[in-house]
């Protein structure tokens, strides 16, 4: 199997680069790749990290996972694309610094488009050409802190249902199945549309990576490979899951310092006070309340984060009963 500069051979671990565009000096804008080829044949899993450049726990979790990976026991191939957006990673920014675009809203991209659209086109093109399933590792980056959730797209298709099966084996307690239009440009949604399972796992953020975040990501990679039958052992099933559907992203009208009154993962109900904006003199200038009947907090703004008018302060996911 050939991916980017990597010529993968059965039973070996290979490193290389996936070219996604060019710098002005002609150098390659490229994602580093690690390709783990099992001794036995099987599916190809694409694991993607740092598509948002300041969500940096993914590569660390990949290193940790590889420490205990036995290529003799692996059926198939795992491709680790360690920098979904190499330009954003270099600047530790969420979006591409050169054009301000959020890569994970642009898929499938365009070879004739902007810099970010060219990167999107080459990244998803290679992933879909190469892989049977996709796992995308994310966090809240510098400014937000997310709870431990998986985001996927069960549209009732075979790929959607297969994703809904796999997602229950990743050790992730919060399962957010969204068909919202704003997610149609995300990489995982492109996989589902192409008839292949794909999903995001999120944990943490707030400009740091914790040991717990790394362990959660490793568990997700292990669960995905086991769910696909690539490694022996059962997927990581939990006793109970919490389900969610559409999300609301609330923004502040006022600038100031944001005080969150809830934690990521908390249950919230309509009109509950979830946060407030405090001005530089110490006065509360705005209250933020839950607009949904019942939901759970997907992400909060980092505590006491200075915010501008119009910036996001909390993401609430609408609670959904367990699907039949
Ligand atoms: Zn992200």
Boltz pocket constraint, residues with backbone or C-beta under 6 A from the ligand:
constraints:
  - pocket:
      binder: B
      contacts: [[A, 51], [A, 52], [A, 55], [A, 137], [A, 138], [A, 139]]
      max_distance: 6.0
